[in-house]
Amino acid sequence: MVPKNPNPIPFSLTSTPPIPSKNCVSDELFIDQEEKFGGEKMLESPINGITRLDFTILNDGHDASPSSVPPSNAGSDCGIVEFTREDVEALLNEKAKRKDRFNYKERCENMMDYIRRVKVCIKYFQELEMNYSLEQERLKNSLELTQHKCAEIELLLKIKEEELNSIIAEMRKNSTSLQEKLIKEESERMVAVESLEIEREGRLNIERSHITLSEDLGKAQREIENANQKISSLDDMYKQLQDYIISLQQYNGKLHTEFSSVEDEIKRVEKEKAAAGENITLLRSQLTLSISSEEAAVKHNETLASEVASLRGELQQERDERDHQLSQVQALTSEFEKCKKTTESSYTELDKLKLKANELEAKCSLKDNQIRELQGQLPIAEMKFQGLGISALETRMEFEGKQKFIDELQRRVAEAELKVLEGERLRKKLHNTILELKGNIRVFCRVRPLLPDEICSTEGNIFSYPTSMEAYGRDIDLAQSSQKHSFTFDKVFTPEASQEEIFVEISQLVQSALDGYKVCIFAYGQTGSGKTYTMMGRPGHPKEKGLIPRSLEQIFQAKQSQQPQGWKYEMQVSMLEIYNETIRDLLSSNRLSSEATRPENGTPGKQYTIKHDTNGNTHISDLTVVDVQSIEEVEFLLNQAANSRSMGKTQMNEQSSRSHFVFTLRIYGVNESTDQQIQGILNLIDLAGSERLSKSGSTGDRLKETQAINKSLSSLSDVIFALAKKEDHVPFRNSKLTYLLQPCLGGDSKTLMFVNISPDPTSAGESLCSLRFASRVNACEIGTPRRQTNWRSSDSRSS
Ligand SMILES: Nc1ncnc2c1ncn2[C@@H]1O[C@H](COP(=O)(O)OP(=O)(O)OP(=O)(O)O)[C@@H](O)[C@H]1O
């Protein structure tokens, strides 16, 4: 008996010695068998022999022993293959084990192969059966056993076949189910692969977004840190500002108290001044009196002196005459003696001469008396003269003393006035600083005077201006239907305010443009309320020039005056109007020709697209920009623009602006000695007036204009409301006007709005609306103004 094949394969074949040829199974079969059995070592060149299979089936642990094999068989050399239940179980176990090792498909194929092999085996067994039947006779002893065994084997084979068939069927079923499963799994795998791909992409995206998010997070954290630092620095600044404000308030209070004490002082000084003035006038009158009396005394003195001198002269003359006459008398007496001796006849002549001598003597004594009298009067006159001289000196000294006192008082008054002015200037400066720090849009309110045709319709003054210390010049009250509405602005100008006074208040702002700030001043108000008058003034009346010409004068004067400090400026002007939501270039050279057709869409072929760069500078494509050197050039351009503007007559205004007018002056300054550069912008805007359609009585083109004006002004108020509420989205792009004004309303420029008010009681409703809108504007924060200045490296003037 051949030992059991350790390899758990279904069959083990060993070579057998050659047997009769009729029982031969061809070599091919064995070769085929070898190939089919996957290269199992089961055939050893059976060229001349036959392979004989002998199955010993041991049932239920019944051990096979050589003795159980029939002697014919036991003694033969034929190889015996044992095919036990353990083998089958081992085979099944192996199958089960292999099940794990091979994939289903391979296993199926193996199984199919196996089945094929089994079939071949069956065929082979049938052949063997035939061989056995042939051998039956020869192997009689073993035949029965063999037959029995064969029958058993057959039975077993049948059972096995059935089993195998059932297994095959099951396997087939399994295979089909596995195939189905495989297909399903394949499709699932495909789906899974796709979803894996998607997931991978998603994961990559997530990773990428994770990276960007982590970067963003880092950035955000850095920003948060920065923001925190900023917040802390802002907090510090805020605290400092609070302290500063408190100190300012204290200072302001101090200034107020100082101001009030200075006012008292001024009043006192005024009183003293008035008293001193009265004294001075009294003293002056006294002085003039004493001067006149002195002059009279001097004159009198002089006349007396001249009289005395003439009397002295006369006296001297008389004395000389007397001496002469005495000498004559002596001569005559000697002559008389001579004559007496010589001629007795000349007695009569002598008597005459005696008479004459007596006469002369009497005259002499009279003159002597007169001289004596005058000499007596002379010391009195001299004393009087001296007395008058003393009193004149005293009066003069007193006068000089008073004069000194007055000078001192006047100096003190001037000092006090200077202090008051300085205090006021400081107060304004601090107020401006606070406003700048707050970043608010500043609002000035101007109420125009009643016009001649309005005076007749006056129903009483609806505006009043509180005069308390705090409210003076800043508050305005509007009385409407027995209700009082109070408003506070940065400045309130009453109807009496002149153009000069208005300009003084904004001149600092204009100066800022020269210092490199963006400045925007615009006038808002109902139609006919005085916007154009405020901005442009009254043409042909130099005293009533508006803010635009005055600002230009100041800028060109400053340009001149700053030349010695090394500053050189270049300036550019542009002017446009927004008419019916269309930009029109007021300095365009082909404007006049195109004006004839009055295109709705501006100058043909021009875009006029508004763009804001990152620095908040505004650029308008195709807009004419003119380099200007002098005020005369700008005035010429202003006249040109004024002639090109869209004006019309409405029920409310004889000369109404039907468009928004925007004047822009760009200033580029370079300091040759310090290499400092500045870029300032001055925007001066005269808005078209709001008006109620019902009141304006507009029709046709006027109606269209009015609707366009009201729409853009309502966009302006939407923007202001959004800014005041600090909303995330501010609708700047809703109109050309708001988009153009974006850097002024939401940026870092210094912005001032004039709200022009008509005092006409019939316009009280519109005035109330304007004032309400203006106080909203006043509350808007637009950020801290930023100065555009840098140090010149090469020619870095921005384009
Ligand atoms: N402060 C003022 N003093 C004297 N007259 C004034 C003053 N303000 C305005 N006026 C006169 O009132 C009239 C209307 O003024 P203006 O044309 O400036 O109004 P407006 O607001 O520009 O009107 P519109 O929006 O219709 O253009 C003009 O005749 C002007 O001279």
The ligand as an SDF file (V2000), in Angstrom:
LIG
                    3D

 31 33  0  0  0  0  0  0  0  0999 V2000
  -27.1370  136.1690    1.5300 N   0  0  0  0  0  0  0  0  0  0  0  0
  -27.7840  136.7670    0.5350 C   0  0  0  0  0  0  0  0  0  0  0  0
  -27.8300  138.1030    0.4890 N   0  0  0  0  0  0  0  0  0  0  0  0
  -28.4890  138.7070   -0.5270 C   0  0  0  0  0  0  0  0  0  0  0  0
  -29.1380  138.0530   -1.5180 N   0  0  0  0  0  0  0  0  0  0  0  0
  -29.1220  136.7240   -1.5100 C   0  0  0  0  0  0  0  0  0  0  0  0
  -28.4530  136.0110   -0.4950 C   0  0  0  0  0  0  0  0  0  0  0  0
  -28.6050  134.7190   -0.7580 N   0  0  0  0  0  0  0  0  0  0  0  0
  -29.3380  134.6190   -1.8640 C   0  0  0  0  0  0  0  0  0  0  0  0
  -29.6510  135.8160   -2.3310 N   0  0  0  0  0  0  0  0  0  0  0  0
  -30.4360  136.0770   -3.5170 C   0  0  0  0  0  0  0  0  0  0  0  0
  -31.4930  135.1280   -3.5630 O   0  0  0  0  0  0  0  0  0  0  0  0
  -31.7390  134.6970   -4.8810 C   0  0  0  0  0  0  0  0  0  0  0  0
  -31.6750  133.2060   -4.9770 C   0  0  0  0  0  0  0  0  0  0  0  0
  -30.3600  132.8060   -4.6510 O   0  0  0  0  0  0  0  0  0  0  0  0
  -29.5690  131.6780   -5.4330 P   0  0  0  0  0  0  0  0  0  0  0  0
  -29.7690  131.7470   -6.8900 O   0  0  0  0  0  0  0  0  0  0  0  0
  -28.1980  131.6920   -4.9360 O   0  0  0  0  0  0  0  0  0  0  0  0
  -30.3370  130.4160   -4.8810 O   0  0  0  0  0  0  0  0  0  0  0  0
  -30.0320  128.8960   -5.1500 P   0  0  0  0  0  0  0  0  0  0  0  0
  -30.1860  128.2020   -3.8680 O   0  0  0  0  0  0  0  0  0  0  0  0
  -28.7270  128.7350   -5.8480 O   0  0  0  0  0  0  0  0  0  0  0  0
  -31.1960  128.4800   -6.0980 O   0  0  0  0  0  0  0  0  0  0  0  0
  -31.2690  127.3080   -7.1810 P   0  0  0  0  0  0  0  0  0  0  0  0
  -31.1300  126.0370   -6.4260 O   0  0  0  0  0  0  0  0  0  0  0  0
  -32.5950  127.4540   -7.8060 O   0  0  0  0  0  0  0  0  0  0  0  0
  -30.1300  127.5210   -8.0970 O   0  0  0  0  0  0  0  0  0  0  0  0
  -30.7280  135.3970   -5.7680 C   0  0  0  0  0  0  0  0  0  0  0  0
  -31.3220  136.5360   -6.3390 O   0  0  0  0  0  0  0  0  0  0  0  0
  -29.6580  135.8470   -4.8060 C   0  0  0  0  0  0  0  0  0  0  0  0
  -28.9920  137.0290   -5.2410 O   0  0  0  0  0  0  0  0  0  0  0  0
  1  2  1  0
  2  3  1  0
  2  7  2  0
  3  4  2  0
  4  5  1  0
  5  6  2  0
  6  7  1  0
  6 10  1  0
  7  8  1  0
  8  9  2  0
  9 10  1  0
 10 11  1  0
 11 12  1  0
 11 30  1  0
 12 13  1  0
 13 14  1  0
 13 28  1  0
 14 15  1  0
 15 16  1  0
 16 17  2  0
 16 18  1  0
 16 19  1  0
 19 20  1  0
 20 21  2  0
 20 22  1  0
 20 23  1  0
 23 24  1  0
 24 25  2  0
 24 26  1  0
 24 27  1  0
 28 29  1  0
 28 30  1  0
 30 31  1  0
M  END
$$$$
